[in-house]
Amino acid sequence: MESASAVYINSPTAQLVAPWIAEHLPDLDPVVQHRLTQLTTGLMEMTDVRIEQIAQGSAFQAKTTSNETQVRRIMRDPRLSLDAVYFPLITSLLATIPNDTIYICMDESSHTNVLNLFQVTVVTDAMALPLSFFLYEPGDAWADDARSCLEALASCIPDEMKVIILADRVHAGYAFITCIEALGWSYVIRLAKNTYIETEAGWKRVQSLHPRRYPTRRWEKVSIWKQNTVQANIVIHRHEPAGFKPVIWYVITNLPPTQMCCVLYAVRWWQECGFKITKSAVFDWEQSRMRHMARVEVLLIGVACATWMLWMLGRDHEQQPRLKPTTQKPQPRRVRIIRIGIKVCRDLCTGRRTLASITLPPLRVLDYERMFAPPE
């Protein structure tokens, strides 16, 4: 294998990625560092998970067939694993993020009818950054592994950092709630409308308690489910946009039961934006023909590293659109952070931009502005 200096001499993206990996994984074997840098660089530049496309990245300087062989070697390297590489990376990243609260989402997705993916992410800037994941066969039980995944992730998060987990109805069950509370995390989880809670009038389904006169109703420390009962807070919010059918949210939480809980739950949609980045909008995992579990795990580790890097590049070069005080014409909208990162990466490859390093920016969730007010 060529030396790192020979491979990176014409690769400005790799020259940016290599010190980032070395900073957060200083004890990693140099060969593994080198391979992770190559994989991350190829994915950032080509935004494609197919081996023949990754091999065209600037970190691969040999002939086409040799480059593809090198990518396959990387995919088969057992040292590139979640436990050995990605969890230590996440531990280091979370320790340096300048936030005292992080918002975590979890959800499942499928890769055609071959593989299923359970993923835990931290949300920011209308997207999601991967924290942990595991793969499983379609039809296999996954809930126990999902809770184990959360417990393993907890060891990567600094003790002083507050965690608020956002999840959909499939995770609104006794086992998940007790697991999250045992970890000391807060949660906002959507309930199915046929869920029973204990009221003064007895056990009622939440769908029969939706607000009629006021938009929001709330209950503190009520019993949920007749079997395996837990005590939690319930918020029901009815939103009626003009000209549309009303939307009703049923939310269980251990936070104060206010309308803000529904705002937080709405942020959970950013998890879906994260899946879209991986599957179709950016890296196009849906086009991958790779089926071997261990190799797909390595591929997704590379995708996760590339997503973090592109997010940092996008935040570092973000520009807010300027709005006119009054106009009846459409105004500029914020460009997605990941798209800005991709453009910066391409400018690096073409020599239109040079960068020595990038820093880890703070996460933005409730302070992320989708619309901008005119300057005062």
N, C-alpha and C positions, 0 to 999 in steps of 0.2 A: 504494500500500500504506500502511496506517496506520502511524503512528510506533510505536516499541517501547513508549514510555510509555503510549500510549493503549490498546494491546492488552493490556499486562500489568497495568493498574491494578486489575482485578478477578480476577486470576489468581494466587493465592498459590503454586500449584505452579510456574508459570513464574517467579515471583520467586525461587524456590529453585533452579530449573534454570539460569536465565540467568547468575548469577554463577559457578556451577560450570563451565559451558562457557567463559565468559570467562576464568576462572582458568587452565584447562588449554589453551585455544586463544586466547591473547591476540592473535596476529597474524592471526587469521581475519577475512575481510571481514565488516563488521558486518551486512550483509544475510544472509550465509550463517549467521552466528551466530544471528541472529533466526529464520531458518527452521528451523535445527536445534533451537532451543529450542521453537518451536511444535510441531514433529513429536514431540519427546521428551515434551513436556507432554501432548499429546493421547493418546499411547500409554500413558503412566503412568496417566492418569485413566480412560481408557476400556478399557484392557487388551484392545484389539481392533485388528486391522490393516486392517479395511475402511475405505475412504475416508470413507464416510458416518458411521461411528462416530468416527473420529479427529477429524472436523470438529466434533463436539459437545463437544470439550474446551474448557476455560475460556480457553485462549490464543487461541481463534477467536471474535471478538466481533461479527462481521457477521451478515447473514442466512444461512439454511441453505445456499442455492445458492452464495452468495459464499464461505462457509467451505469448501465442497467444492471449489470452483474453486481456492482458495488451497492446499489440500492437494495437488491435482493439480499445481500449479505447483512445489511443493516437491519432489514425486516426479520432476519432469522437470528439476530443476536439476542440470546436470553438475558444478557446483562441489562438490556433496555427494558426495564419492567417498571410497573407502578411503584412497587415497594422500594426498589433500589434507586430509581431515578426521579420519578414524577412526584411522589409524596415528599421527599426531601426538598425538591424545588418549590413545591407549594408551601411547605413550612417556612422556607426562607422568604418567599414573596410575601406571605401574610404577615410575617414579622416586621416587614419594612413598609407595608401599606399605611399611609398616614390617616387612618380612620379608626374611630373607637367602636363603630358599629358596622357590621356587614350584613347584607341581605342575601340569603342562600335559597336557591330553588332546587327542587328535585323532580324528575319526571322520566318517563320511558319513551323510547322511540324504536322503530324497526328499520332494518336494512333489507328491503324487499321481504321475502319470506324465508330468509336464511339465518339472520342474526337479529337479536334484540339488544338494545343498549339502554342501560340505566345510568343516568348521569346526574351529578350534583354540580351546581355552578354557583358562582357569585355574580350577581347582576349589577350592571352599571351602564350608563350611556345608551339605554335602549338595546342592549345586547347582553350576552352571558359569557363569562370566562370559565372554562372547565376547571373544577377542583378535584373531582374523582369520578370514576365510572367503572362499570364492569359489563361484560358481555354474557349473554345467555341464549340458549336455544329457544326458538319459539315453542310455546306451550309449557316450558319449564316453570316451576315455582321460583319467584324472585324476591318476595317480600322479606324473608329472613336475611338474604344476602344484602338487600337494600339497607336494612337496619345495621348490619355489620359494617357496611360501607360508611354510614354516618358515624358510627363509633370510631372507626379507624381515622376518619377525617377530623374528628374532634381533637385528636392528639396533635394535629398539624396547626391548630388555631391557638394563638396566644391566649393565656388564661384571662387577661384583662379585657379582651375584645368581646363585645356583646354580639350575639348571633340571633338574628331573626329569620326563621325559615318559612318560606312561602310554598304552599303545595296545593294540588288540586284534590278533587273529591276522592280519588282512588286511595289517597293516603290518609283520609279521615277515618281512622279506626283506632281501637283501643291500643293495639300493639305499637303503632307508630307514635301515638300521642305519649304513651308512657316512656317510650325510648327517647323522644325529644326532651321530655321533662327531666329524665334521668341525666341527660347531658347538660342540663342547666340552660338550655336554649329557650328563647321565646318562639312563638309560632303563630301564623295566621293561615288557616287551612279552610278551604271551601267545603261546605257540607252538602250532601245530597238532600234534595227537598223532602224526601220521605223519612228523614232522620227524626227520631223521637227525643224530646226533651221534657223534663218534669216541670210543670207549671203549677200555679195555685189551683188550677182546674183539673189537674192530673196530667198524665202523659199525653202530649200532643205532637203531631208532626209539624215541623217548622214551616211547611208550605201553608198550613192553616193559620199561621201567626203573622203573615206578611203585613206590613203597615198599610193602612187604608187612608187614614187622615194625615199622618205625618210620614215623612220619607224614611225615617230610621227608628227601629225598635231595638232594645238591648236588654240582656239579662246577665246578671253577675252571679258567678258561682252556682250555676244550675247543674243538675245531673243530666248527662247525655247517655243515651242507650239504656235499655232496660237490663241488658246483661253486660257484665264487665263495666259497670257504671264508672264514669269519671266526672270530676267537677271542673267546669271551665266556663268561660264567658261566651255569650252568643251575641252576634250583631246581625240584624236583618235590615238591608237597605234597599229601597225601591227607587229606581232611577227612571224617569219618564221624559226622554228627549222628545221635543216637539215633532210630531209627524211619524213617530216610531212606536212600536209596542214597548211597554214598560219592561225593564230588566230588573230582576230581583236577585240580590246576592245574599246567601246564607253562609256565615263565616263563624268558625270556632277559633278562639284565641285565648292565650293567657296574658295578653296585654290589656290595658284598660279598654273596655268595650265602647269605642267611639266610632264615628263615621270614618276616621282615618284608617281603621283596619281594612275597610273596603278599598281605600286608595292603595294601601300596601298590597292587598291581594291583586289588584289590577297590574302591579309591577311584575307579577308572576309571568305575565305574557312574554316578558323579555327572555325567559327560558326558551320559548318557542322560536324566538329570533336567533338564539344561539344554536338550536338544532338546524335551523335553516342555513346558517353560515356553514356548518359542517356538511350538511347533506346536499344542498343544491345551490345556494346563492353564491358561495365562494369556493369551497374546496371540492364540492361535487362528489361526495362520497357515494351518492346513489349510482354513479357510473363505475364504481370500483368493482372489479371481478375477484377481489381477494376474499377468501372464505375461511382460511385457517385462523382460529381464534387468537393464538399467540402473536401471529403476524399482524392481524388487525389491531391488536392492543398496541403494538409498537407504532403502527401507522397513526392511531388516534393520539398517542403521546406526542408524536411530531405535530399533528394538527393542533393539539392543545397549546404546545409551545409557540407555534406560529401564530395562533390566535392572540395569545398574550402579547407577543412582539408587535403584531400589526395594530393592536389596540393602543399600545404605548406610542407607536409612531403616529397614529391618528390623533391622539390627544396632544402630542407634542407639536403638531402642525395644524391644529384646528383653528378655523376662523369663523367667527359668528357673523351671520349675514346682517347687513344694515337695512333697517326698515325706514320707509318714509313716514313722516307724521300722518299724512292722510293720502289715501289712494283707493281706487276702486279696482285696481288691477292686482293679480296674484303677486305676492311678495316672495323673495327667496326663502327657501326652507333649509334647515340644517342638513348638511350632508352626513350620512352615516359614518361614524368614527372608523369603522373597519374599511370603508371605501377610501377614506383619506389615507389610512395606513398603507393600503395596497398601492395607491398612487405614489406615495413617498418612496416605497420600496422599489417601484419601477424607475423612479427618478435616480435612485442610487445606482441601479444597474446600468443606466444609460449615461451616467456621469453628470447629469444635470444638477445633482445635489450631493453634498458630502456631509457625513455625520461622524463624529468621534464617539459619541455615546448618547444614550437616552436614559431618562430617569423614570421611576415608577410614580405615576400621578395618583392623587386620591380618587377613590371611587365616587361616582355621582349617581344618586338614586332619586331621592325626593327633591334634591336641588338641581336636577337636570331639567333644563328649560327646553321645551319643544317649541314654544312660541316666544318671541322676544318683544318686549314693549319698546316703543320709540324712546330714544335717549331724551332725558330731561334737559 
